[in-house]
Amino acid sequence: MARRDARNWSSCTQKMIGLLCLIASILTQHGTSGQRVKVEPEVLSYPGQTVNLRCAFTDATGIQLTMVTWIYEPKDGERINIAVFHPNFDPNYPDSPVKGRVSFTPSPPNLASPSIQISGVRMTDEGKYICEYATYPSGNEQGITFLVMLAKPENSASIVTVVAGSKPAVVARCESLNGRPVAQISWVTTANGNATTVSKPGADNTVTVTSEYRMVPTATDNGKDISCLVAHRTQVKAESFLMKLAVQYAPQVSIVGYDNNWYVGRPNVMLTCQANANPVPTSVAWKTMSGEMPDTVQIKGNELKVLKVDETVNTTFVCEVSNRIGTTRDQVTVMVRGTRLPEKGPTTGTIIGAIIGVILLLAIVGTAIAMYRKHKNNKLNGDGPPKYKPPPPKKITSNANRQVNSDHTPVAETRPLQNQYYSTQSAEPVTDLDAYHEDDVDDDGGADERAHYYSAAPSGWDDPGNNEVPPPYMRTDSDPQDYHPGLNVNRGESFVSSAMFV
């Protein structure tokens, strides 16, 4: 049983391998045949020229070439044999649209390279041309060439004059006549519209393309640029046609010149009637609402001049402008004043602005100069932060017994003098508030001995001790000298000795 299964499996495997080999052989032959007939994929030609359609069998090893047939297949039609060659017979050219204009080249032909040429080609000759070999044993093999006929079109563009309105209208037209292949038309403009393009058959199998630009025309569209671009295979670049829209409209009228300052006696004032229209205005007429034109008024075209303002020009002036499209009017009411209005000089604002600018500039310059001088004075006076760090303050106290004797007056009592010496440097100066809050009250909250005031007095001055002696900065009636007040500072924190009086 196992042996039978093994034999069946081996037989199936052999059959599958054979089938795969057959499929591969067919695919290989088909791919090879598609590459062995060498032709040009596309050939371009203009009407009246002679075109060469080349064909060759690249590798005939192991293959017998029997016959060659050229077949023409138009775009809309059936296949037609146009040239046949067999090595045992002369070339044959069956009835076809190209009979009499087609021939093998070289002549006589050979199967390895049976090219043909068509003279005096026409636009109707465009289509598919097939070079087909009859071979043994592989059968028929072929190559296809597309003949593309070119016809340079005649391009043109034009503007269509329209009247402004509310409905879409054709404002420009672009046309490409008798081209092959079909031309491409596009538009470039700032006007708000859209294009419609139509193609139709032309002469001798050519195509005519017409494009129209449509929009709702307005007065503001008049004179806008619009360009038509025609692109075709026979042109190196697109052909451009630059045009300007032509929209006709009734006049747009406005009266200028009235400044609301027409006062009695003012001479030579003027009104101008300005009009914008297409086509140009044909007439301009001045009127008044009262029906009568003042005697001091002179009219010349679109200008109305008042020689001297009086009460008669206190009216409404009307200007009417007409063209082929219609008539439009504008009006202005004049109010004659008894006195003249004050007029502002045209340069008042400029002068005020210039004065303000000069003042600001001077202020900036003065501030800069002041800051510079202050900085320079600070440098000269040595102001500014110290360049070194001062040492901490030190207090030195020493007691010495001195006995002050007078050469002329005997000393009744000898008392020790308490001299205190202080460092000349301190963290910071203090005010005389320290003397009132620190020296007058003892630890028990009672009165303590009053602080002794010292001054740099000459030798011979006694320490007042506890006697009620006023401090040096107070003046007494018995002293005729002017005392200059000294600083009342705490002796323990002062870095400057008391004032010395001589």
Salt bridges, closest charged atoms under 4 A:
GLU40 OE2 - ARG54 NH2 2.24
GLU42 OE1 - ARG233 NH2 2.95
GLU73 OE1 - ARG79 NE 3.18
GLU73 OE1 - LYS128 NZ 3.90
ASP95 OD1 - LYS99 NZ 2.73
ASP125 OD2 - ARG101 NH1 2.86
GLU126 OE1 - ARG180 NH2 2.27
GLU141 OE2 - ARG36 NH2 2.52
GLU212 OE2 - ARG173 NE 2.99
GLU212 OE1 - ARG214 NH2 3.51
ASP221 OD1 - LYS224 NZ 3.08
ASP225 OD1 - LYS244 NZ 2.58
ASP259 OD2 - ARG266 NH1 3.12
GLU320 OE1 - LYS287 NZ 3.44
GLU320 OE2 - ARG329 NH1 3.57
GLU343 OE2 - ARG340 NH2 3.19
GLU468 OE1 - ARG450 NE 3.40
ASP482 OD1 - ARG475 NH1 3.24
